């Protein structure tokens, strides 16, 4: 790729809304701060409850603008109403949000596949500035697996001008889209984990003395369909017959357990210990000490790949390539596959990934190449 083909960038507007986005974009903002690049941090407010501690852990300043200050957005209908209100607010108060000096050579930096990702891209279009998409090019090629993330990605691809892709395979998925594609080699999550390695867990984090695994389920397609949710809980009970299970209670998961009348039965399950949702540092430290992770989170899949940790992915399809065929088993909700993994998880242990380059530095270097001219 020729750097002359890159759009000229003056000011970066980092638009984020969820905990996962902040975790992955924190290293990029750290690099911007390190290089003395002024940027505006806009928080959509999709998640609020878990943001402050993450900002402190990563050394990130508080947002310049927060578009929503209510409870976390979790339901689909709630998200649609929230998006419409914020887009109207942007059209009405563009200068207050972006600043009075917004220009066409500015860029919105949006991330991933959430509703806040799409909102960030739409904000860039409304402000008539460039849109750069981080973690771009991921595809599952199944519209409903995962849902609605696959549809969100497709819409964001059409709205973007600059694509930061975590591998050649992701770049190839964008062959039919206009704009500049940049291969960052790995996801910025790799940099996040390196930053987390320097932090200590909370004094309240309890690590079991016995062998244990971590079970973390929260995705729409898994917890909002009662039949599928009950099936996963059956796999949870099956796993607990072989190893102690720490089941992480995400707020949407708790709500659906109550809605389906499943919470009391789960509390009585032998070998299962219910744990609250942790801050990012504590969660990673817990997973590092575990035998393996069972999850439906794509970010967790990547984290386990970078750590070399055995991971059972409780999904039918995944948009990510990291770890598949190595330390990650895609369950496809198949009982035999799941049981084989639980009984032979040691076969999936791998050495941690080691890369000298920084994906976050690649992003900032692409946007501001002149800042790196003196470096080899």
ZAMARGU-4260 file (C-alpha; in steps of 0.2 Angstrom, whole numbers, plus 5000, padded with zeros to 4 digits):
<rodrens>
0) 5000/5000/5000 | 5007/5017/4995 | 5005/5030/5009 | 5002/5043/4996 | 4985/5035/4993
5) 4980/5039/5011 | 4968/5053/5015 | 4975/5068/5024 | 4970/5069/5042 | 4970/5084/5053
10) 4959/5080/5069 | 4954/5062/5075 | 4937/5060/5083 | 4936/5043/5092 | 4918/5038/5094
15) 4915/5023/5106 | 4900/5017/5116 | 4904/5000/5124 | 4916/4992/5136 | 4923/4981/5123
20) 4926/4995/5111 | 4935/5005/5124 | 4946/4990/5129 | 4952/4988/5111 | 4953/5007/5107
25) 4962/5011/5123 | 4980/5007/5115 | 4976/5018/5100 | 4971/5033/5112 | 4987/5029/5122
30) 4997/5030/5106 | 4989/5046/5101 | 4993/5054/5118 | 5011/5047/5117 | 5013/5056/5100
35) 5005/5072/5106 | 4991/5071/5094 | 4976/5081/5100 | 4960/5071/5098 | 4942/5072/5103
40) 4934/5057/5113 | 4915/5056/5110 | 4906/5043/5120 | 4889/5037/5114 | 4883/5031/5131
45) 4878/5014/5125 | 4887/5007/5140 | 4891/5018/5155 | 4892/5008/5171 | 4909/5000/5167
50) 4918/5014/5158 | 4926/5025/5172 | 4937/5011/5179 | 4943/5006/5162 | 4948/5024/5158
55) 4958/5024/5174 | 4967/5007/5171 | 4972/5012/5153 | 4977/5030/5158 | 4964/5038/5146
60) 4956/5055/5149 | 4937/5056/5151 | 4926/5060/5135 | 4925/5077/5128 | 4907/5074/5124
65) 4894/5061/5130 | 4879/5059/5119 | 4868/5049/5131 | 4868/5048/5150 | 4855/5035/5155
70) 4856/5017/5159 | 4865/5004/5148 | 4857/5001/5131 | 4854/4982/5130 | 4837/4978/5120
75) 4836/4979/5102 | 4821/4991/5102 | 4829/5002/5115 | 4844/5003/5104 | 4835/5009/5089
80) 4826/5023/5098 | 4843/5028/5106 | 4851/5029/5089 | 4837/5039/5081 | 4838/5051/5096
85) 4857/5053/5095 | 4857/5055/5076 | 4844/5069/5078 | 4855/5077/5092 | 4870/5076/5080
90) 4861/5085/5066 | 4855/5098/5078 | 4871/5101/5088 | 4885/5096/5076 | 4896/5110/5081
95) 4894/5107/5100 | 4899/5089/5098 | 4913/5090/5085 | 4919/5107/5089 | 4917/5123/5079
100) 4932/5119/5068 | 4926/5103/5060 | 4933/5101/5042 | 4933/5088/5028 | 4951/5082/5032
105) 4945/5077/5049 | 4942/5058/5053 | 4930/5048/5064 | 4938/5033/5071 | 4925/5020/5074
110) 4928/5002/5080 | 4920/4985/5078 | 4902/4979/5075 | 4891/4987/5088 | 4877/4999/5087
115) 4889/5012/5092 | 4901/5007/5077 | 4887/5011/5065 | 4882/5027/5075 | 4900/5033/5074
120) 4901/5030/5055 | 4884/5039/5052 | 4890/5053/5063 | 4905/5055/5052 | 4894/5055/5036
125) 4882/5068/5045 | 4897/5079/5049 | 4904/5077/5031 | 4921/5070/5037 | 4931/5054/5033
130) 4926/5038/5042 | 4940/5025/5047 | 4934/5008/5053 | 4946/4999/5066 | 4944/4979/5066
135) 4937/4980/5049 | 4935/4966/5036 | 4928/4953/5048 | 4914/4942/5041 | 4905/4927/5046
140) 4895/4926/5030 | 4880/4921/5040 | 4867/4935/5042 | 4860/4929/5058 | 4876/4922/5066
145) 4881/4933/5074 | 4866/4944/5074 | 4865/4959/5072 | 4884/4961/5071 | 4885/4954/5053
150) 4873/4966/5047 | 4881/4981/5056 | 4898/4977/5049 | 4891/4977/5031 | 4883/4994/5034
155) 4899/5001/5041 | 4909/4995/5027 | 4898/5005/5015 | 4900/5021/5025 | 4919/5020/5028
160) 4934/5027/5018 | 4948/5019/5028 | 4949/5001/5034 | 4961/4995/5047 | 4961/4976/5045
165) 4968/4963/5058 | 4975/4952/5044 | 4976/4948/5026 | 4960/4938/5026 | 4951/4953/5033
170) 4959/4964/5019 | 4953/4951/5006 | 4935/4952/5013 | 4935/4971/5008 | 4940/4968/4990
175) 4924/4975/4983 | 4923/4990/4994 | 4931/5007/4989 | 4944/5015/5001 | 4961/5012/5008
180) 4964/4995/5017 | 4978/4994/5030 | 4984/4977/5037 | 4987/4980/5056 | 4993/4961/5057
185) 4984/4958/5073 | 4969/4966/5082 | 4973/4981/5094 | 4966/4969/5108 | 4984/4962/5107
190) 4991/4979/5113 | 4977/4979/5126 | 4983/4963/5134 | 5001/4969/5134 | 4995/4984/5144
195) 4985/4974/5156 | 5000/4963/5160 | 5007/4977/5169 | 4992/4979/5181 | 4988/4970/5197
200) 4970/4962/5200 | 4958/4969/5213 | 4961/4963/5231 | 4943/4956/5230 | 4947/4944/5216
205) 4946/4926/5222 | 4955/4913/5212 | 4949/4895/5217 | 4963/4883/5224 | 4956/4869/5213
210) 4956/4867/5194 | 4942/4877/5186 | 4936/4884/5170 | 4926/4901/5166 | 4910/4901/5157
215) 4904/4917/5150 | 4888/4919/5139 | 4879/4935/5135 | 4876/4936/5116 | 4858/4940/5109
220) 4857/4924/5099 | 4861/4913/5114 | 4851/4921/5128 | 4836/4928/5120 | 4830/4911/5113
225) 4824/4901/5128 | 4827/4884/5119 | 4845/4889/5115 | 4848/4896/5132 | 4842/4880/5140
230) 4853/4870/5129 | 4868/4880/5134 | 4864/4878/5152 | 4863/4859/5149 | 4881/4860/5142
235) 4886/4870/5157 | 4879/4856/5169 | 4888/4843/5158 | 4905/4853/5159 | 4903/4855/5178
240) 4903/4836/5180 | 4921/4836/5174 | 4928/4852/5181 | 4923/4867/5193 | 4914/4880/5183
245) 4914/4899/5187 | 4899/4906/5178 | 4900/4925/5174 | 4884/4934/5176 | 4883/4948/5163
250) 4868/4959/5166 | 4858/4954/5151 | 4861/4936/5155 | 4854/4938/5173 | 4839/4947/5166
255) 4835/4933/5154 | 4838/4919/5167 | 4825/4928/5177 | 4813/4930/5162 | 4814/4912/5158
260) 4813/4906/5176 | 4830/4898/5175 | 4840/4907/5189 | 4834/4896/5204 | 4839/4880/5195
265) 4856/4887/5190 | 4859/4891/5208 | 4856/4873/5213 | 4868/4866/5200 | 4882/4856/5208
270) 4899/4861/5203 | 4894/4878/5197 | 4899/4894/5206 | 4890/4911/5200 | 4902/4925/5199
275) 4898/4944/5195 | 4904/4952/5179 | 4922/4958/5182 | 4931/4973/5177 | 4943/4969/5162
280) 4959/4967/5172 | 4951/4955/5184 | 4942/4945/5171 | 4959/4943/5161 | 4968/4938/5177
285) 4954/4925/5181 | 4955/4917/5163 | 4974/4916/5164 | 4973/4906/5180 | 4959/4895/5173
290) 4960/4878/5163 | 4950/4885/5149 | 4936/4897/5144 | 4919/4893/5137 | 4912/4909/5129
295) 4901/4916/5115 | 4912/4932/5114 | 4922/4936/5099 | 4934/4947/5109 | 4936/4933/5121
300) 4941/4921/5106 | 4955/4933/5101 | 4961/4936/5119 | 4962/4917/5122 | 4972/4915/5105
305) 4984/4929/5110 | 4986/4920/5127 | 4987/4903/5120 | 4972/4898/5132 | 4961/4884/5127
310) 4944/4891/5122 | 4927/4883/5117 | 4917/4896/5107 | 4898/4893/5110 | 4892/4899/5093
315) 4887/4892/5076 | 4899/4903/5066 | 4912/4916/5070 | 4919/4931/5060 | 4936/4929/5067
320) 4950/4918/5062 | 4961/4919/5077 | 4964/4902/5085 | 4952/4892/5075 | 4960/4874/5072
325) 4973/4878/5086 | 4968/4883/5103 | 4949/4888/5099 | 4936/4875/5096 | 4920/4881/5087
330) 4906/4872/5096 | 4892/4874/5083 | 4881/4868/5098 | 4886/4850/5095 | 4886/4840/5111
335) 4900/4828/5105 | 4912/4842/5100 | 4908/4851/5117 | 4911/4835/5127 | 4927/4831/5117
340) 4934/4848/5121 | 4930/4848/5140 | 4938/4830/5141 | 4953/4835/5131 | 4956/4853/5133
345) 4974/4851/5137 | 4976/4847/5118 | 4971/4865/5114 | 4985/4873/5125 | 4997/4884/5114
350) 5011/4896/5117 | 5006/4914/5119 | 5007/4925/5103 | 5023/4936/5102 | 5023/4950/5090
355) 5036/4965/5090 | 5025/4977/5081 | 5010/4986/5088 | 4993/4986/5079 | 4989/5002/5087
360) 5005/5010/5082 | 5001/5005/5064 | 4985/5014/5065 | 4992/5030/5071 | 5007/5029/5060
365) 4995/5028/5045 | 4985/5043/5050 | 5000/5054/5055 | 5016/5047/5045 | 5026/5062/5048
370) 5027/5059/5067 | 5037/5043/5063 | 5049/5049/5050 | 5064/5049/5062 | 5061/5031/5068
375) 5068/5016/5059
</rodrens>
